[in-house]
């Protein structure tokens, strides 16, 4: 009970800050470290013009530039404010509206054309529970920066309530967003990318599997023809629902990774809310996934005393380990397919599934 109270208290403390107000500061364009993030969102703007928490039947498309503060360190969570200071905060330096999804896909293709061919990849990021628009935008900008992601990123910002008491709202918003994510993936699959990577965190993984399921019911085989790599980070869904969603999907992308942690306190709370015994993001035994060609990547050894729900983005040691293999997509689709195996403390194989456990900085697991 005490741990539950601690988690809820942490949620409420962070909820006190203004996480909706996201002013654009053009002067931040002169910052030495900026990142381009394309945005697709079904969030509705509030009366002040900021993308808020209510759902919109129409999609909004943006080309944004995010300024990262000069003293940001790898693994440090984005710090932002309703009155941002580019020296201290992540800041939206530029925000340009794009008229249609097809025009966004064209702009994505244009951005790829300036990169070396091996870097022409698009990463679609789908955030999780309790995220405001700023949370998701600045998080993917942080991942871009810390992993030195070489391609182009698209933030699919579905309408989470950004509230610790908004779990039911968020699950409904995830279901509401399936058609919107499908449209987005179909459009980006036609861009001039060499690879399309799909990354989901927490409840965003539920949205991803729901969306891929409905695409496959209409067009079998679409996933493997168009998605080159799939990463489900701390997935907040029960294992049986995950398996049911995958039934229509006859094959998964060649590189499919599930990041898990037995130390994830946020998923423990989700278990209590949902009256379940184990979320997919807590899985360490691959036997239940034996028929799936997946890697279960257990990062429990990098737990740092926080709620460990975003260890992947907030552990400097884990980021450093993965960067050794050529940036963020080393986890998703490595040039060296044996990279993760060489980092493993423990490996367990169950038919097609493989579980890899990596030691943390202290050498423990």
Secondary structure by P-SEA (a helix, b strand, c coil): caaaaaaaaaaaaaacccccbbbbbcccccccbbbbbbbbbcbbbccccccccccccbbbbbbbbbbbcccccccccccccccccccccccccbbbbbccaaaaaaaaaaaaaaccccccbbbbbbbbccccaaaaaaaaaaaaacccccbbbbbbcccccccccaaaaaaaaaaaaaaaaaaaaaaaaaccccbbbbbbccaaaaaaaaaaaaaaaaccccccccccbbbbccccccaaaaaaaaccccccccbbbbbbbcccaaaaaaaaaacccccccccccccccccccccccccccccccccccccccccaaaaaaaaccccccccccccccccccccccbbbbcccbbbbbbbcccccc
